[in-house]
Amino acid sequence: MSIGKSGRIVIEIDPDLKKKLYSELTLQGLSLKDWFLMSTNNYLTSKNNITPSSKKDNSEE
């Protein structure tokens, strides 16, 4: 997969999954971009809060 220099991200997903996602986001008053940015921020923040020792502990469970 190539990674371009623009800010655009393109993914291909199942059309039914896309329909369900848009329906849920609409109910919550969110755009796909808003949801993606919030999810990305949460993911990156939680990844930065994991210490090497906690990564080891989680993998042993």
DOMI-983381 format. One record per atom (N, C-alpha, C): residue number from 1; residue in three letters; x, y, z. Coordinates in steps of 0.2 Angstrom, whole numbers, plus 5000, padded with zeros to 4 digits. Layout:
! residues N
pos,code,x,y,z
NUM,ala,X,Y,Z $
...
! end
This chain:
! residues 61
pos,code,x,y,z
1,met,5004,4994,5000 $
1,met,5000,5000,5000 $
1,met,5004,5006,5000 $
2,ser,5003,5011,4996 $
2,ser,5007,5017,4995 $
2,ser,5004,5022,5000 $
3,ile,5009,5026,5003 $
3,ile,5007,5031,5007 $
3,ile,5009,5038,5004 $
4,gly,5004,5042,5002 $
4,gly,5005,5048,4999 $
4,gly,5007,5054,5004 $
5,lys,5008,5059,5001 $
5,lys,5010,5065,5005 $
5,lys,5004,5069,5007 $
6,ser,4998,5068,5004 $
6,ser,4992,5072,5005 $
6,ser,4989,5070,5012 $
7,gly,4984,5073,5014 $
7,gly,4981,5072,5020 $
7,gly,4975,5067,5019 $
8,arg,4975,5064,5013 $
8,arg,4969,5059,5012 $
8,arg,4971,5052,5014 $
9,ile,4966,5049,5016 $
9,ile,4966,5042,5018 $
9,ile,4960,5038,5014 $
10,val,4962,5033,5011 $
10,val,4957,5029,5007 $
10,val,4957,5022,5009 $
11,ile,4951,5019,5011 $
11,ile,4951,5012,5013 $
11,ile,4945,5009,5009 $
12,glu,4945,5003,5008 $
12,glu,4939,4999,5005 $
12,glu,4936,4995,5010 $
13,ile,4930,4996,5012 $
13,ile,4926,4991,5017 $
13,ile,4920,4989,5013 $
14,asp,4917,4984,5017 $
14,asp,4911,4981,5015 $
14,asp,4905,4986,5014 $
15,pro,4902,4986,5009 $
15,pro,4896,4991,5008 $
15,pro,4891,4991,5014 $
16,asp,4890,4985,5017 $
16,asp,4885,4985,5022 $
16,asp,4888,4988,5029 $
17,leu,4894,4986,5030 $
17,leu,4898,4989,5036 $
17,leu,4898,4997,5035 $
18,lys,4899,4999,5029 $
18,lys,4899,5007,5028 $
18,lys,4892,5010,5029 $
19,lys,4887,5006,5027 $
19,lys,4880,5009,5028 $
19,lys,4879,5009,5036 $
20,lys,4881,5004,5039 $
20,lys,4879,5004,5047 $
20,lys,4883,5009,5050 $
21,leu,4890,5010,5048 $
21,leu,4894,5015,5051 $
21,leu,4891,5022,5050 $
22,tyr,4889,5024,5044 $
22,tyr,4886,5030,5043 $
22,tyr,4880,5031,5047 $
23,ser,4876,5026,5047 $
23,ser,4869,5026,5051 $
23,ser,4870,5028,5058 $
24,glu,4875,5025,5061 $
24,glu,4877,5026,5068 $
24,glu,4880,5033,5070 $
25,leu,4884,5035,5065 $
25,leu,4887,5041,5066 $
25,leu,4882,5047,5065 $
26,thr,4877,5046,5060 $
26,thr,4872,5051,5059 $
26,thr,4868,5052,5066 $
27,leu,4866,5046,5069 $
27,leu,4862,5046,5075 $
27,leu,4866,5050,5081 $
28,gln,4873,5050,5080 $
28,gln,4877,5053,5086 $
28,gln,4879,5060,5083 $
29,gly,4876,5062,5077 $
29,gly,4878,5069,5075 $
29,gly,4885,5070,5073 $
30,leu,4888,5064,5071 $
30,leu,4896,5065,5069 $
30,leu,4896,5063,5062 $
31,ser,4901,5067,5059 $
31,ser,4904,5065,5052 $
31,ser,4909,5060,5053 $
32,leu,4910,5056,5047 $
32,leu,4915,5051,5047 $
32,leu,4922,5054,5049 $
33,lys,4923,5060,5046 $
33,lys,4930,5063,5048 $
33,lys,4930,5065,5055 $
34,asp,4925,5068,5058 $
34,asp,4925,5069,5066 $
34,asp,4926,5063,5070 $
35,trp,4923,5057,5068 $
35,trp,4924,5051,5071 $
35,trp,4931,5048,5071 $
36,phe,4933,5048,5064 $
36,phe,4940,5046,5063 $
36,phe,4945,5050,5067 $
37,leu,4945,5056,5067 $
37,leu,4950,5060,5071 $
37,leu,4949,5059,5078 $
38,met,4943,5058,5081 $
38,met,4943,5057,5088 $
38,met,4945,5050,5090 $
39,ser,4944,5045,5085 $
39,ser,4946,5038,5086 $
39,ser,4954,5038,5086 $
40,thr,4956,5041,5081 $
40,thr,4964,5042,5080 $
40,thr,4967,5045,5086 $
41,asn,4964,5050,5088 $
41,asn,4967,5054,5094 $
41,asn,4967,5049,5100 $
42,asn,4961,5046,5101 $
42,asn,4961,5041,5107 $
42,asn,4966,5036,5107 $
43,tyr,4966,5033,5101 $
43,tyr,4971,5027,5100 $
43,tyr,4978,5029,5101 $
44,leu,4980,5035,5098 $
44,leu,4987,5037,5099 $
44,leu,4989,5039,5106 $
45,thr,4984,5042,5109 $
45,thr,4985,5044,5116 $
45,thr,4985,5038,5121 $
46,ser,4981,5033,5120 $
46,ser,4982,5027,5124 $
46,ser,4988,5023,5122 $
47,lys,4991,5023,5116 $
47,lys,4997,5020,5114 $
47,lys,5003,5023,5118 $
48,asn,5002,5030,5119 $
48,asn,5008,5034,5122 $
48,asn,5008,5033,5129 $
49,asn,5002,5031,5132 $
49,asn,5002,5030,5139 $
49,asn,5004,5023,5142 $
50,ile,5005,5018,5137 $
50,ile,5007,5012,5139 $
50,ile,5014,5011,5140 $
51,thr,5017,5009,5145 $
51,thr,5024,5008,5147 $
51,thr,5026,5002,5144 $
52,pro,5033,5001,5143 $
52,pro,5035,4994,5141 $
52,pro,5033,4989,5146 $
53,ser,5033,4990,5152 $
53,ser,5032,4985,5157 $
53,ser,5024,4983,5157 $
54,ser,5020,4988,5155 $
54,ser,5013,4986,5155 $
54,ser,5011,4982,5148 $
55,lys,5015,4984,5143 $
55,lys,5014,4980,5137 $
55,lys,5016,4973,5138 $
56,lys,5021,4971,5142 $
56,lys,5023,4965,5143 $
56,lys,5018,4961,5147 $
57,asp,5015,4965,5153 $
57,asp,5010,4962,5157 $
57,asp,5004,4960,5153 $
58,asn,5002,4964,5148 $
58,asn,4996,4963,5144 $
58,asn,4996,4957,5140 $
59,ser,5002,4956,5137 $
59,ser,5003,4951,5132 $
59,ser,5004,4944,5136 $
60,glu,5005,4944,5142 $
60,glu,5005,4938,5146 $
60,glu,4999,4935,5148 $
61,glu,4993,4939,5148 $
61,glu,4987,4937,5150 $
61,glu,4984,4932,5145 $
! end
